[in-house]
Amino acid sequence: MELDHIEQRKDSRDDSIENAIPVCFECHAEIHLYNADHPLGRRFSPGELKLHKAQWLRICKEFPGIFAGAPAISEAGTMERLLHEVSFNMEVADHSQDNEVGCPFEVAQFDRALADGTYALFNDELRAKLRDAYMWAKRANTYIATMLSDVSDGRLPDARIAVQKAKKPFEALDLCLRNLCFPPRT
C-alpha cells in the first residue's frame, strides 16, 4: 500500500490524513497516468478519490475479516471487467431475433467475482441485480447449449424467453455498475 494525496500537494499544500488515500501500486500509477497533453487513461477528480476512500473505509469497518487470507489479486480492474461483460451481454440480448438467439452470454467475470470474493463486497442492491441478471443469462446459456446439440427438441422458444428475461436485469445492472465505477463528477 502507498499513500497518495487526494488533492495534489503542489495544488493544496495539504499533507493531512483527510487528504490522503491508501492505494496499491497499480492504482497509484493509474491515478497519475492521465496527461492532458496526451489524454489517455482515466482522470480522477478529488471528489472521485474521496468517494473511493469512503467506500474502502466502510468496507474495512463492516467486513474486517475479508483481508485475512485474502487471495492475491494479480490484476486490477475487477469492476471494469464486469462492466464490460455486462455491456456485451446487453448487446447479445439486443441482437436476438425471432428465429435465433444469438450467442451465449459471457459469465466469466461474474464467476471470477464470485471466486475471488468481490461479489461479497457489493451492497445488497447490486448483489440482487447481479444475481437476477446472471441467473437468467446462465439459464439462457443452458437452453442455447441444449438447442445447439439437438435442434429438433423445440427449445428455441425457451432460449429466446430466457434471453429476453435477462435483458432487463442486465440494463439495470449496467446502470448501477456505471454509477459505481464512474460516479458523476463532483
Beta strands, then each sheet from edge to edge (+ up, - down):
strand 1: 2-5
strand 2: 20-23
sheet 1: 1+ 2-
end
